[in-house]
């Protein structure tokens, strides 16, 4: 039931009575990770046998249970795989050796019934469906789903096995040995260890030293690419950046690799490996920039998931959205560059806050990019953002308001800003008066505020207010029991209670409270600018001619240059930056949000918009809506980007822009869509 390495751990712990992961790893000559893994498996087996488990204590201390008697278990030859291990093995077979997925055979090898194997496959299929994949059958089982997702999954899974493939066979447990056997069988006798040695030689010749995580990422991608070469399959992934690379060095590397795998390594394969190296090196060196569109997507995915999980309207909290987006870009940089923060923030969380932390941890595992977070402090800081939002919402109940507008866009927007900034309300909808009689959702409304007098009776209390709130309007609003937003008064009290911390740590914690918990007594809050405030009317152009992408960049930048918002230095910077980083800021068949690096050549934060009748091609992507962004700092443009993404996601913004016949219609479309999301 226990393999050799597991028995060694049990015997060592029984002899010592007490030990640590680190001490046992050193004593047994294995990695600390392997000891942790085996202890978990030992406890799984002991639990199945209803025996006392190895006791885990703080600081990695392990204790042998006093009443544990292993007589009869130590002599058994049976190998027991946990359900999670069986599912991992099934996934590995589906990815690289699916012809070997035969239920009868696996039932015998796992030592379980056919029904158990089927149940494992059903559970695995449910997990895969969460990412638009699944288990298909057509004469044999196979991994179904988009090629890109399947290949990305292969790269992720192979990272788990690289250590196994590099280290010698001794000290493998049965599960690891099984996985390695599958991989070697799928690689048709090719020595993966030799492939690793050749790649190591390439890295040495390039003078590159990677972090452990970056090395695993690079090596797993190379090994997966080799699998595609061995099976004469087209490798579907691509990294947009096409860097310059030393063709002689990579040429020698390709010849060595050909000798090992017995297959030709094409020029495309070499280019892909060079791209992988360039990408990995930049990630390890911390020089990569984060696409603000991607950061925006991650931010709103997190807000949406937390709203559903806790059944709270986090999506209505603008402070939360903007605070998270400010936080998200450096977070993604840290995750990608494997930079860890060590502030021990979790020690400051109380029992209730730890419950929210547990929810946040679970939600992060379901979201692209955030699922890669391994540092608990990162999750704590995200938790703090939502703690602040909950406090803002629960300090007094928010009222649900229907706003009836009888004036133009500008006055209604101004009224909304005044109401949202001064009162604890959620504006559920904004409608013109003619739609009032047919409004369908009165159950979700507490009060109606209107800028014009209403003659008909309504199912909810209603008052008429001036677009610019007067004292009598504010009195009428308060008489409806709509609470004002209150100043949070506990800031200095909290600071006093943190006296047990040293000055530097206390200052850092208070900085988090200032920034994330929204204490209005600390700093003046300025209303953020809207998308349209950055985009001047004469910085909009509708063009009919066909543009090459560089020409499109120059044409959109010229609109900003003409107004004096930027100079040609920033235009050249944009083109160079896009050539270097690729077209990550282009959303295919939708829009491009183009920008440069740094602030050189920028005189004022601004936007320009080019709407083209003909699609502009950015490599394999294309778009008719081209936005050029120039920002004086890393934060000033964030409210505009937030608004842009809301318009793109919740309104027919892109479609309507493409249908416009002149600049006036474009500008009115922007105002209409912005009005809907603000």
Secondary structure, DSSP 8 states (H G I E B T S, - for coil): ---HHHHHHHHHHHHHSEEEHHHHHHHHTS-HHHHHHHHHHHHHHHHHTT----EE-GGGEEE--TT---TTTTT-------HHHHHHHHHHHHHH-GGG--HHHHHHHHTS-HHHHHHHHHHHHHHHHTTTEEEEESSSEEEEE-HHHHHHHHHHHHHHHHHHHHS-STT--HHHHHHHHHHHHHTTT--HHHHHHHHHHHHHHTT----HHHHHHHHHHHHHHHHHHHTT-------S------HHHHHHHHHHHHHHHSS---HHHHHHHHHHHHHHHHHHHT-----HHHHHHHHHHHHHHHHHHHT--GGG-HHHHHHHHHHHHHHHHHHHTT------GGGG--HHHHHHHHHHHHHHTTSTTGGG---HHHHHHHHHHHHHHHHHHHSS--EEEEEEE-S-HHHHHHHHHHHHHHB-EEEEEEEEGGGGGG---GGG-SEEEESS---S--SSEEEE--SS--HHHHHHHHHTT--B------HHHHHHHTTTS-HHHHHHHHHHHHHHS--TTTS-------HHHHEEEEEEEEE-S--BHHHHHHHHHHHHHHHTSB-HHHHHHHHHHHHHH-STTEETTEEEEE--SSSTTBSS-EEEEEEEEEEEEETTEEEEEEEEEE-SSSSTTHHHHHHHHHHHHHS-HHHHHHH-SSHHHHHHHHHHHHHHH-
